[in-house]
């Protein structure tokens, strides 16, 4: 694929620096980045301590590294910086809120329909050793209590929560980031000015002036950017939701451990790549695919990953470790399949007409 980016053996020249791409951003995206930078700075200052500030800074590593190698390092001309900013921001600010709303709705509605099939659910008094770990509701009882689920009940609840409440909702919303969210742009071209325009690309030695930018790669970058925005905020929610300890360093190491595990489990990014491969096959290669075809594999992968963790986490340490290993195997297998799918569709897409999930005016600029 790298050979396709060269012309007559000439080495690629500059793809434009930060200033060129910044100048190409719409005024809205420039303002958005400034506001996000100020909010992030204030969050670090007001986080309540050095360790919290460090966690916030470390949370930027995953999206920064992935976007650098996937887009900025070698392919910044293939995707419009203006849209990368907007899709990431939509994923960070809007998608998690929409996910919370729909997941809460489906969780409550689903339990209403599932309860008649689950059978009686036992509520038991806790032992003294467990009393400190159970919320004691003030319902007139002096003794704290906890819910005891049978294996079958746990299986059904975990199945519904994993595949419907979590996987289906989140994958659909990540799909809508690129496909349906309005992202008007006043940038003149699909990239830095004078760096992607049809008559200017030839000066860089990147591609022949009459060739089209790799729209299939733009599709992948946009889907991954939206997923990275979503997973970054979700990760922060998990990290700062681990509980509170009087020992600040104990608190920090727990939060850091959760952050490391989340960064090493890029399920959202892998599923976004699978979605992108299906969209490329549908829009660029012309294969007829319904929405459920595009989302089926990502939902199954995401749901299976969550399902294994949901079922094994409440069990013994040995079973929990086994669950982590199985979930890791699912993630690695999905990553291998995503790479294989990407290689297949990108090879075919290079010789086809361009398509990119961007506003009409920007699509015209790619032709």
C-alpha atoms as a printed R data frame, in Angstrom:
    type eleno elety resid chain resno       x       y       z
1   ATOM     1    CA   UNK     A     1   0.000   0.000   0.000
2   ATOM     2    CA   UNK     A     2   2.861   2.379   0.649
3   ATOM     3    CA   UNK     A     3   3.989   2.057  -2.987
4   ATOM     4    CA   UNK     A     4   0.646   3.506  -4.060
5   ATOM     5    CA   UNK     A     5   1.565   6.719  -2.273
6   ATOM     6    CA   UNK     A     6   4.616   7.278  -4.448
7   ATOM     7    CA   UNK     A     7   4.936   8.425  -8.028
8   ATOM     8    CA   UNK     A     8   7.639   7.034 -10.315
9   ATOM     9    CA   UNK     A     9   9.691   5.989  -7.320
10  ATOM    10    CA   UNK     A    10   9.871   9.514  -5.917
11  ATOM    11    CA   UNK     A    11   9.955   9.748  -2.163
12  ATOM    12    CA   UNK     A    12   6.925  11.419  -0.645
13  ATOM    13    CA   UNK     A    13   7.553  14.981   0.409
14  ATOM    14    CA   UNK     A    14   5.854  17.062   3.077
15  ATOM    15    CA   UNK     A    15   2.223  16.345   3.842
16  ATOM    16    CA   UNK     A    16   1.824  19.710   5.489
17  ATOM    17    CA   UNK     A    17   2.691  20.656   9.035
18  ATOM    18    CA   UNK     A    18   0.485  21.489  11.963
19  ATOM    19    CA   UNK     A    19   0.097  25.120  10.894
20  ATOM    20    CA   UNK     A    20  -1.153  24.220   7.406
21  ATOM    21    CA   UNK     A    21  -3.689  21.772   8.754
22  ATOM    22    CA   UNK     A    22  -4.734  24.176  11.503
23  ATOM    23    CA   UNK     A    23  -5.342  26.895   8.922
24  ATOM    24    CA   UNK     A    24  -7.476  24.435   6.923
25  ATOM    25    CA   UNK     A    25  -9.804  23.781   9.866
26  ATOM    26    CA   UNK     A    26 -13.195  25.418   9.865
27  ATOM    27    CA   UNK     A    27 -13.632  28.241  12.360
28  ATOM    28    CA   UNK     A    28 -15.963  25.974  14.328
29  ATOM    29    CA   UNK     A    29 -13.332  23.230  14.667
30  ATOM    30    CA   UNK     A    30 -10.659  25.734  15.659
31  ATOM    31    CA   UNK     A    31 -12.938  27.132  18.346
32  ATOM    32    CA   UNK     A    32 -13.880  23.617  19.420
33  ATOM    33    CA   UNK     A    33 -10.239  22.626  19.895
34  ATOM    34    CA   UNK     A    34  -9.540  25.793  21.865
35  ATOM    35    CA   UNK     A    35 -12.535  25.193  24.143
36  ATOM    36    CA   UNK     A    36 -11.565  21.541  24.610
37  ATOM    37    CA   UNK     A    37  -8.011  22.557  25.467
38  ATOM    38    CA   UNK     A    38  -9.209  25.085  28.038
39  ATOM    39    CA   UNK     A    39 -11.667  22.586  29.575
40  ATOM    40    CA   UNK     A    40  -8.970  19.920  29.783
41  ATOM    41    CA   UNK     A    41  -6.532  22.385  31.379
42  ATOM    42    CA   UNK     A    42  -9.128  23.423  33.961
43  ATOM    43    CA   UNK     A    43  -9.959  19.767  34.647
44  ATOM    44    CA   UNK     A    44  -6.281  19.111  35.354
45  ATOM    45    CA   UNK     A    45  -5.961  22.168  37.596
46  ATOM    46    CA   UNK     A    46  -9.190  21.481  39.499
47  ATOM    47    CA   UNK     A    47  -8.856  17.683  39.620
48  ATOM    48    CA   UNK     A    48  -8.055  17.695  43.319
49  ATOM    49    CA   UNK     A    49  -4.470  16.518  43.287
50  ATOM    50    CA   UNK     A    50  -1.387  15.634  41.286
51  ATOM    51    CA   UNK     A    51  -2.395  11.988  40.863
52  ATOM    52    CA   UNK     A    52  -5.737  12.882  39.287
53  ATOM    53    CA   UNK     A    53  -4.000  15.315  36.941
54  ATOM    54    CA   UNK     A    54  -1.549  12.594  35.971
55  ATOM    55    CA   UNK     A    55  -4.394  10.172  35.242
56  ATOM    56    CA   UNK     A    56  -6.065  12.772  32.995
57  ATOM    57    CA   UNK     A    57  -2.820  13.305  31.097
58  ATOM    58    CA   UNK     A    58  -2.217   9.564  30.735
59  ATOM    59    CA   UNK     A    59  -5.738   9.087  29.357
60  ATOM    60    CA   UNK     A    60  -4.706  10.985  26.221
61  ATOM    61    CA   UNK     A    61  -2.009   8.460  25.288
62  ATOM    62    CA   UNK     A    62  -4.225   5.893  23.551
63  ATOM    63    CA   UNK     A    63  -6.084   8.279  21.192
64  ATOM    64    CA   UNK     A    64  -2.909  10.251  20.502
65  ATOM    65    CA   UNK     A    65  -0.823   7.203  19.601
66  ATOM    66    CA   UNK     A    66  -3.503   5.552  17.459
67  ATOM    67    CA   UNK     A    67  -4.356   8.730  15.531
68  ATOM    68    CA   UNK     A    68  -0.687   9.498  15.025
69  ATOM    69    CA   UNK     A    69   0.156   6.159  13.427
70  ATOM    70    CA   UNK     A    70  -3.152   5.652  11.646
71  ATOM    71    CA   UNK     A    71  -3.533   9.178  10.276
72  ATOM    72    CA   UNK     A    72  -1.033  11.915  11.021
73  ATOM    73    CA   UNK     A    73   2.284  10.119  10.448
74  ATOM    74    CA   UNK     A    74   1.767   9.016   6.855
75  ATOM    75    CA   UNK     A    75  -1.841   9.533   5.811
76  ATOM    76    CA   UNK     A    76  -2.849  13.005   6.948
77  ATOM    77    CA   UNK     A    77  -3.733  13.881   3.346
78  ATOM    78    CA   UNK     A    78  -6.231  11.048   3.073
79  ATOM    79    CA   UNK     A    79  -8.613  12.381   5.723
80  ATOM    80    CA   UNK     A    80  -9.708  15.915   6.442
81  ATOM    81    CA   UNK     A    81  -8.391  17.193   9.757
82  ATOM    82    CA   UNK     A    82 -11.576  19.216  10.162
83  ATOM    83    CA   UNK     A    83 -13.663  16.044  10.180
84  ATOM    84    CA   UNK     A    84 -11.245  14.104  12.376
85  ATOM    85    CA   UNK     A    85 -11.660  16.827  15.004
86  ATOM    86    CA   UNK     A    86 -15.443  16.864  14.688
87  ATOM    87    CA   UNK     A    87 -15.943  13.097  14.722
88  ATOM    88    CA   UNK     A    88 -13.650  12.705  17.741
89  ATOM    89    CA   UNK     A    89 -15.527  15.477  19.541
90  ATOM    90    CA   UNK     A    90 -18.921  13.971  18.726
91  ATOM    91    CA   UNK     A    91 -17.660  10.638  20.039
92  ATOM    92    CA   UNK     A    92 -16.393  12.266  23.224
93  ATOM    93    CA   UNK     A    93 -19.224  14.650  24.086
94  ATOM    94    CA   UNK     A    94 -22.450  13.410  22.472
95  ATOM    95    CA   UNK     A    95 -22.183   9.654  22.037
96  ATOM    96    CA   UNK     A    96 -21.539   8.727  25.713
97  ATOM    97    CA   UNK     A    97 -24.542  10.794  26.829
98  ATOM    98    CA   UNK     A    98 -26.769   9.175  24.208
99  ATOM    99    CA   UNK     A    99 -25.404   5.755  25.199
100 ATOM   100    CA   UNK     A   100 -26.201   6.371  28.873
101 ATOM   101    CA   UNK     A   101 -29.770   7.335  28.009
102 ATOM   102    CA   UNK     A   102 -30.503   4.384  25.718
103 ATOM   103    CA   UNK     A   103 -28.664   1.862  27.887
104 ATOM   104    CA   UNK     A   104 -30.594   2.945  30.969
105 ATOM   105    CA   UNK     A   105 -33.837   2.772  29.011
106 ATOM   106    CA   UNK     A   106 -33.131  -0.682  27.573
107 ATOM   107    CA   UNK     A   107 -31.847  -1.989  30.914
108 ATOM   108    CA   UNK     A   108 -35.055  -1.037  32.714
109 ATOM   109    CA   UNK     A   109 -37.438  -2.036  29.937
110 ATOM   110    CA   UNK     A   110 -35.570  -5.275  29.371
111 ATOM   111    CA   UNK     A   111 -35.700  -6.254  33.030
112 ATOM   112    CA   UNK     A   112 -39.446  -5.683  33.065
113 ATOM   113    CA   UNK     A   113 -39.831  -8.253  30.300
114 ATOM   114    CA   UNK     A   114 -37.158 -10.619  31.632
115 ATOM   115    CA   UNK     A   115 -38.286 -10.793  35.269
116 ATOM   116    CA   UNK     A   116 -41.221 -13.162  34.610
117 ATOM   117    CA   UNK     A   117 -38.806 -15.624  32.955
118 ATOM   118    CA   UNK     A   118 -36.035 -15.358  35.549
119 ATOM   119    CA   UNK     A   119 -37.982 -16.955  38.364
120 ATOM   120    CA   UNK     A   120 -37.810 -15.870  42.013
121 ATOM   121    CA   UNK     A   121 -34.736 -13.843  42.931
122 ATOM   122    CA   UNK     A   122 -33.400 -14.462  46.418
123 ATOM   123    CA   UNK     A   123 -32.527 -11.644  48.774
124 ATOM   124    CA   UNK     A   124 -30.355 -12.741  51.684
125 ATOM   125    CA   UNK     A   125 -28.958 -11.125  54.791
126 ATOM   126    CA   UNK     A   126 -25.225 -10.542  54.506
127 ATOM   127    CA   UNK     A   127 -22.576 -11.945  56.771
128 ATOM   128    CA   UNK     A   128 -20.685  -9.569  59.005
129 ATOM   129    CA   UNK     A   129 -17.651  -9.889  56.727
130 ATOM   130    CA   UNK     A   130 -19.698  -8.757  53.742
131 ATOM   131    CA   UNK     A   131 -21.661  -6.032  55.487
132 ATOM   132    CA   UNK     A   132 -19.097  -3.346  54.752
133 ATOM   133    CA   UNK     A   133 -19.217  -4.108  51.019
134 ATOM   134    CA   UNK     A   134 -22.987  -3.927  50.613
135 ATOM   135    CA   UNK     A   135 -25.093  -0.800  50.408
136 ATOM   136    CA   UNK     A   136 -27.413  -0.648  53.431
137 ATOM   137    CA   UNK     A   137 -30.660   0.895  52.291
138 ATOM   138    CA   UNK     A   138 -32.872   2.457  54.892
139 ATOM   139    CA   UNK     A   139 -35.999   0.366  54.348
140 ATOM   140    CA   UNK     A   140 -36.829  -0.339  57.971
141 ATOM   141    CA   UNK     A   141 -34.538  -3.382  58.210
142 ATOM   142    CA   UNK     A   142 -31.648  -3.335  60.653
143 ATOM   143    CA   UNK     A   143 -29.753  -5.983  58.648
144 ATOM   144    CA   UNK     A   144 -28.089  -5.280  55.309
145 ATOM   145    CA   UNK     A   145 -28.977  -7.640  52.488
146 ATOM   146    CA   UNK     A   146 -27.836  -8.620  49.017
147 ATOM   147    CA   UNK     A   147 -29.312 -10.203  45.910
148 ATOM   148    CA   UNK     A   148 -28.327 -13.798  45.140
149 ATOM   149    CA   UNK     A   149 -28.650 -14.862  41.496
150 ATOM   150    CA   UNK     A   150 -28.600 -18.412  40.238
151 ATOM   151    CA   UNK     A   151 -26.264 -19.362  37.431
152 ATOM   152    CA   UNK     A   152 -29.113 -19.328  34.912
153 ATOM   153    CA   UNK     A   153 -30.305 -15.908  36.064
154 ATOM   154    CA   UNK     A   154 -26.792 -14.465  35.841
155 ATOM   155    CA   UNK     A   155 -26.401 -15.973  32.353
156 ATOM   156    CA   UNK     A   156 -29.611 -14.417  31.012
157 ATOM   157    CA   UNK     A   157 -28.983 -11.004  32.556
158 ATOM   158    CA   UNK     A   158 -25.364 -10.954  31.366
159 ATOM   159    CA   UNK     A   159 -26.416 -12.050  27.873
160 ATOM   160    CA   UNK     A   160 -29.003  -9.291  27.558
161 ATOM   161    CA   UNK     A   161 -26.771  -6.638  29.131
162 ATOM   162    CA   UNK     A   162 -23.737  -7.521  27.019
163 ATOM   163    CA   UNK     A   163 -25.258  -7.921  23.579
164 ATOM   164    CA   UNK     A   164 -28.252  -5.568  23.696
165 ATOM   165    CA   UNK     A   165 -27.731  -2.919  26.373
166 ATOM   166    CA   UNK     A   166 -23.998  -2.440  25.785
167 ATOM   167    CA   UNK     A   167 -22.870  -3.793  22.410
168 ATOM   168    CA   UNK     A   168 -25.895  -3.011  20.235
169 ATOM   169    CA   UNK     A   169 -26.447   0.485  21.614
170 ATOM   170    CA   UNK     A   170 -22.800   1.523  21.521
171 ATOM   171    CA   UNK     A   171 -22.029   0.102  18.079
172 ATOM   172    CA   UNK     A   172 -25.117   1.727  16.561
173 ATOM   173    CA   UNK     A   173 -24.212   5.071  18.119
174 ATOM   174    CA   UNK     A   174 -20.601   4.834  16.945
175 ATOM   175    CA   UNK     A   175 -21.915   4.128  13.452
176 ATOM   176    CA   UNK     A   176 -24.109   7.229  13.586
177 ATOM   177    CA   UNK     A   177 -21.103   9.414  14.441
178 ATOM   178    CA   UNK     A   178 -19.808   9.144  10.899
179 ATOM   179    CA   UNK     A   179 -22.892   8.279   8.900
180 ATOM   180    CA   UNK     A   180 -25.623  10.518  10.265
181 ATOM   181    CA   UNK     A   181 -24.222  13.304  12.449
182 ATOM   182    CA   UNK     A   182 -24.261  16.648  10.609
183 ATOM   183    CA   UNK     A   183 -20.739  18.029  10.418
184 ATOM   184    CA   UNK     A   184 -20.860  21.108   8.140
185 ATOM   185    CA   UNK     A   185 -17.418  22.291   7.195
186 ATOM   186    CA   UNK     A   186 -16.241  25.526   5.639
187 ATOM   187    CA   UNK     A   187 -12.768  24.177   4.947
188 ATOM   188    CA   UNK     A   188 -11.869  24.759   1.320
189 ATOM   189    CA   UNK     A   189 -10.506  21.293   0.610
190 ATOM   190    CA   UNK     A   190 -10.445  17.846   2.180
191 ATOM   191    CA   UNK     A   191  -7.214  18.547   3.996
192 ATOM   192    CA   UNK     A   192  -4.709  21.331   4.460
193 ATOM   193    CA   UNK     A   193  -5.032  24.117   1.857
194 ATOM   194    CA   UNK     A   194  -2.902  23.468  -1.236
195 ATOM   195    CA   UNK     A   195  -2.071  19.991   0.032
196 ATOM   196    CA   UNK     A   196  -4.995  17.888  -1.165
197 ATOM   197    CA   UNK     A   197  -6.538  19.965  -3.934
198 ATOM   198    CA   UNK     A   198  -6.430  18.061  -7.188
199 ATOM   199    CA   UNK     A   199  -3.968  20.376  -8.938
200 ATOM   200    CA   UNK     A   200  -1.660  20.744  -5.944
201 ATOM   201    CA   UNK     A   201  -1.076  17.150  -4.832
202 ATOM   202    CA   UNK     A   202   1.332  16.569  -7.712
203 ATOM   203    CA   UNK     A   203   3.770  19.123  -6.284
204 ATOM   204    CA   UNK     A   204   4.244  16.979  -3.201
205 ATOM   205    CA   UNK     A   205   5.203  13.832  -5.093
206 ATOM   206    CA   UNK     A   206   2.474  11.969  -3.209
207 ATOM   207    CA   UNK     A   207   0.151  10.994  -6.054
208 ATOM   208    CA   UNK     A   208  -0.502  11.807  -9.651
209 ATOM   209    CA   UNK     A   209  -2.642  14.934  -9.934
210 ATOM   210    CA   UNK     A   210  -5.496  13.066 -11.569
211 ATOM   211    CA   UNK     A   211  -5.694  10.349  -8.913
212 ATOM   212    CA   UNK     A   212  -8.139  10.366  -6.049
213 ATOM   213    CA   UNK     A   213  -7.116  10.369  -2.385
214 ATOM   214    CA   UNK     A   214  -7.621   7.047  -0.639
215 ATOM   215    CA   UNK     A   215 -11.247   7.501   0.400
216 ATOM   216    CA   UNK     A   216 -11.242   4.031   1.897
217 ATOM   217    CA   UNK     A   217  -8.507   5.077   4.319
218 ATOM   218    CA   UNK     A   218 -10.432   8.260   5.172
219 ATOM   219    CA   UNK     A   219 -13.412   6.089   6.061
220 ATOM   220    CA   UNK     A   220 -11.288   4.022   8.454
221 ATOM   221    CA   UNK     A   221  -9.755   7.130  10.047
222 ATOM   222    CA   UNK     A   222 -13.143   8.784  10.602
223 ATOM   223    CA   UNK     A   223 -14.706   5.702  12.197
224 ATOM   224    CA   UNK     A   224 -11.694   5.176  14.463
225 ATOM   225    CA   UNK     A   225 -11.588   8.869  15.439
226 ATOM   226    CA   UNK     A   226 -15.217   8.746  16.565
227 ATOM   227    CA   UNK     A   227 -14.609   5.516  18.489
228 ATOM   228    CA   UNK     A   228 -11.544   6.988  20.203
229 ATOM   229    CA   UNK     A   229 -13.554   9.963  21.428
230 ATOM   230    CA   UNK     A   230 -16.181   7.627  22.843
231 ATOM   231    CA   UNK     A   231 -13.756   5.218  24.483
232 ATOM   232    CA   UNK     A   232 -11.694   8.036  26.029
233 ATOM   233    CA   UNK     A   233 -14.636   9.419  27.993
234 ATOM   234    CA   UNK     A   234 -15.872   5.930  28.851
235 ATOM   235    CA   UNK     A   235 -12.409   5.053  30.151
236 ATOM   236    CA   UNK     A   236 -12.334   8.159  32.338
237 ATOM   237    CA   UNK     A   237 -15.695   7.098  33.752
238 ATOM   238    CA   UNK     A   238 -14.337   3.661  34.648
239 ATOM   239    CA   UNK     A   239 -11.080   5.051  36.019
240 ATOM   240    CA   UNK     A   240 -12.613   7.624  38.353
241 ATOM   241    CA   UNK     A   241 -15.396   5.246  39.334
242 ATOM   242    CA   UNK     A   242 -13.224   2.580  40.943
243 ATOM   243    CA   UNK     A   243 -13.980   3.840  44.443
244 ATOM   244    CA   UNK     A   244 -12.400   6.175  46.937
245 ATOM   245    CA   UNK     A   245  -9.619   5.387  49.394
246 ATOM   246    CA   UNK     A   246  -8.122   7.398  52.187
247 ATOM   247    CA   UNK     A   247  -4.673   6.470  50.872
248 ATOM   248    CA   UNK     A   248  -4.021   8.673  47.840
249 ATOM   249    CA   UNK     A   249  -1.346   6.412  46.355
250 ATOM   250    CA   UNK     A   250  -3.578   3.356  46.722
251 ATOM   251    CA   UNK     A   251  -6.287   5.279  44.899
252 ATOM   252    CA   UNK     A   252  -3.843   6.303  42.176
253 ATOM   253    CA   UNK     A   253  -2.540   2.782  41.519
254 ATOM   254    CA   UNK     A   254  -6.056   1.392  41.292
255 ATOM   255    CA   UNK     A   255  -7.024   4.097  38.815
256 ATOM   256    CA   UNK     A   256  -3.793   3.627  36.857
257 ATOM   257    CA   UNK     A   257  -4.384  -0.135  36.689
258 ATOM   258    CA   UNK     A   258  -7.877   0.358  35.288
259 ATOM   259    CA   UNK     A   259  -6.484   2.869  32.770
260 ATOM   260    CA   UNK     A   260  -3.783   0.442  31.627
261 ATOM   261    CA   UNK     A   261  -6.284  -2.413  31.232
262 ATOM   262    CA   UNK     A   262  -8.648  -0.182  29.256
263 ATOM   263    CA   UNK     A   263  -5.862   1.078  26.994
264 ATOM   264    CA   UNK     A   264  -4.715  -2.482  26.341
265 ATOM   265    CA   UNK     A   265  -8.295  -3.500  25.455
266 ATOM   266    CA   UNK     A   266  -9.193  -1.282  22.449
267 ATOM   267    CA   UNK     A   267 -12.400  -3.156  21.680
268 ATOM   268    CA   UNK     A   268 -14.190   0.008  20.540
269 ATOM   269    CA   UNK     A   269 -11.408   0.796  18.073
270 ATOM   270    CA   UNK     A   270 -11.345  -2.764  16.702
271 ATOM   271    CA   UNK     A   271 -15.124  -2.782  16.237
272 ATOM   272    CA   UNK     A   272 -14.942   0.643  14.562
273 ATOM   273    CA   UNK     A   273 -12.381  -0.758  12.112
274 ATOM   274    CA   UNK     A   274 -14.701  -3.686  11.375
275 ATOM   275    CA   UNK     A   275 -17.552  -1.246  10.738
276 ATOM   276    CA   UNK     A   276 -15.330   0.821   8.463
277 ATOM   277    CA   UNK     A   277 -14.333  -2.242   6.431
278 ATOM   278    CA   UNK     A   278 -17.984  -3.127   5.900
279 ATOM   279    CA   UNK     A   279 -18.893   0.441   4.955
280 ATOM   280    CA   UNK     A   280 -16.014   0.550   2.463
281 ATOM   281    CA   UNK     A   281 -17.184  -2.708   0.944
282 ATOM   282    CA   UNK     A   282 -20.698  -1.309   0.677
283 ATOM   283    CA   UNK     A   283 -20.043   2.263  -0.467
284 ATOM   284    CA   UNK     A   284 -16.755   1.970  -2.364
285 ATOM   285    CA   UNK     A   285 -16.886  -1.542  -3.772
286 ATOM   286    CA   UNK     A   286 -20.638  -1.528  -4.343
287 ATOM   287    CA   UNK     A   287 -21.465  -4.696  -2.418
288 ATOM   288    CA   UNK     A   288 -25.082  -4.680  -1.269
289 ATOM   289    CA   UNK     A   289 -25.134  -4.637   2.516
290 ATOM   290    CA   UNK     A   290 -27.911  -3.785   4.934
291 ATOM   291    CA   UNK     A   291 -27.261  -2.006   8.199
292 ATOM   292    CA   UNK     A   292 -27.446  -5.259  10.152
293 ATOM   293    CA   UNK     A   293 -24.759  -6.726   7.866
294 ATOM   294    CA   UNK     A   294 -22.471  -3.807   8.659
295 ATOM   295    CA   UNK     A   295 -23.059  -3.995  12.413
296 ATOM   296    CA   UNK     A   296 -23.474  -7.746  12.968
297 ATOM   297    CA   UNK     A   297 -19.829  -8.733  13.491
298 ATOM   298    CA   UNK     A   298 -18.896  -5.643  15.575
299 ATOM   299    CA   UNK     A   299 -21.915  -6.224  17.838
300 ATOM   300    CA   UNK     A   300 -21.074  -9.920  18.229
301 ATOM   301    CA   UNK     A   301 -17.431  -9.178  19.034
302 ATOM   302    CA   UNK     A   302 -18.279  -6.400  21.483
303 ATOM   303    CA   UNK     A   303 -21.050  -8.428  23.095
304 ATOM   304    CA   UNK     A   304 -18.929 -11.574  23.464
305 ATOM   305    CA   UNK     A   305 -16.104  -9.565  25.041
306 ATOM   306    CA   UNK     A   306 -18.435  -7.962  27.593
307 ATOM   307    CA   UNK     A   307 -20.384 -11.181  28.198
308 ATOM   308    CA   UNK     A   308 -17.306 -13.132  29.230
309 ATOM   309    CA   UNK     A   309 -16.224 -10.409  31.639
310 ATOM   310    CA   UNK     A   310 -19.729  -9.958  33.097
311 ATOM   311    CA   UNK     A   311 -20.095 -13.683  33.778
312 ATOM   312    CA   UNK     A   312 -16.658 -14.285  35.261
313 ATOM   313    CA   UNK     A   313 -15.928 -11.072  37.178
314 ATOM   314    CA   UNK     A   314 -18.233 -11.859  40.161
315 ATOM   315    CA   UNK     A   315 -16.719 -15.343  40.561
316 ATOM   316    CA   UNK     A   316 -13.511 -16.510  42.227
317 ATOM   317    CA   UNK     A   317 -10.131 -15.033  41.356
318 ATOM   318    CA   UNK     A   318  -9.223 -18.044  39.227
319 ATOM   319    CA   UNK     A   319 -12.420 -17.825  37.167
320 ATOM   320    CA   UNK     A   320 -12.026 -14.066  36.817
321 ATOM   321    CA   UNK     A   321  -8.492 -14.526  35.441
322 ATOM   322    CA   UNK     A   322  -9.784 -17.185  33.048
323 ATOM   323    CA   UNK     A   323 -12.459 -14.733  31.884
324 ATOM   324    CA   UNK     A   324  -9.829 -12.061  31.237
325 ATOM   325    CA   UNK     A   325  -7.801 -14.512  29.156
326 ATOM   326    CA   UNK     A   326 -10.855 -15.546  27.112
327 ATOM   327    CA   UNK     A   327 -11.830 -11.897  26.577
328 ATOM   328    CA   UNK     A   328  -8.260 -11.123  25.487
329 ATOM   329    CA   UNK     A   329  -8.407 -14.017  23.001
330 ATOM   330    CA   UNK     A   330 -11.672 -12.642  21.593
331 ATOM   331    CA   UNK     A   331 -10.103  -9.197  21.224
332 ATOM   332    CA   UNK     A   332  -6.948 -10.507  19.542
333 ATOM   333    CA   UNK     A   333  -8.989 -12.655  17.160
334 ATOM   334    CA   UNK     A   334 -11.193  -9.689  16.291
335 ATOM   335    CA   UNK     A   335  -8.127  -7.505  15.706
336 ATOM   336    CA   UNK     A   336  -6.662 -10.126  13.356
337 ATOM   337    CA   UNK     A   337  -9.935 -10.313  11.460
338 ATOM   338    CA   UNK     A   338 -10.167  -6.504  11.258
339 ATOM   339    CA   UNK     A   339  -6.652  -6.294   9.759
340 ATOM   340    CA   UNK     A   340  -7.460  -9.055   7.290
341 ATOM   341    CA   UNK     A   341 -10.717  -7.376   6.253
342 ATOM   342    CA   UNK     A   342  -8.982  -4.013   5.924
343 ATOM   343    CA   UNK     A   343  -6.230  -5.434   3.706
344 ATOM   344    CA   UNK     A   344  -8.815  -7.097   1.472
345 ATOM   345    CA   UNK     A   345 -11.113  -4.109   0.988
346 ATOM   346    CA   UNK     A   346  -8.321  -1.546   0.701
347 ATOM   347    CA   UNK     A   347  -6.628  -3.559  -2.039
348 ATOM   348    CA   UNK     A   348  -9.824  -3.520  -4.091
349 ATOM   349    CA   UNK     A   349 -10.770   0.048  -3.176
350 ATOM   350    CA   UNK     A   350  -7.536   1.553  -4.510
351 ATOM   351    CA   UNK     A   351  -8.711   0.934  -8.060
352 ATOM   352    CA   UNK     A   352 -12.312   2.068  -7.552
353 ATOM   353    CA   UNK     A   353 -14.049   5.447  -7.493
354 ATOM   354    CA   UNK     A   354 -13.712   7.477  -4.321
355 ATOM   355    CA   UNK     A   355 -16.218   7.732  -1.534
356 ATOM   356    CA   UNK     A   356 -15.794   9.247   1.883
357 ATOM   357    CA   UNK     A   357 -18.324   9.863   4.656
358 ATOM   358    CA   UNK     A   358 -18.098  13.646   4.546
359 ATOM   359    CA   UNK     A   359 -20.229  16.582   3.377
360 ATOM   360    CA   UNK     A   360 -21.042  16.705  -0.335
361 ATOM   361    CA   UNK     A   361 -18.855  19.744  -0.987
362 ATOM   362    CA   UNK     A   362 -15.871  17.966   0.519
363 ATOM   363    CA   UNK     A   363 -16.553  14.767  -1.409
364 ATOM   364    CA   UNK     A   364 -16.485  16.825  -4.614
365 ATOM   365    CA   UNK     A   365 -13.085  18.168  -3.627
366 ATOM   366    CA   UNK     A   366 -11.723  14.623  -3.603
367 ATOM   367    CA   UNK     A   367 -12.632  13.962  -7.235
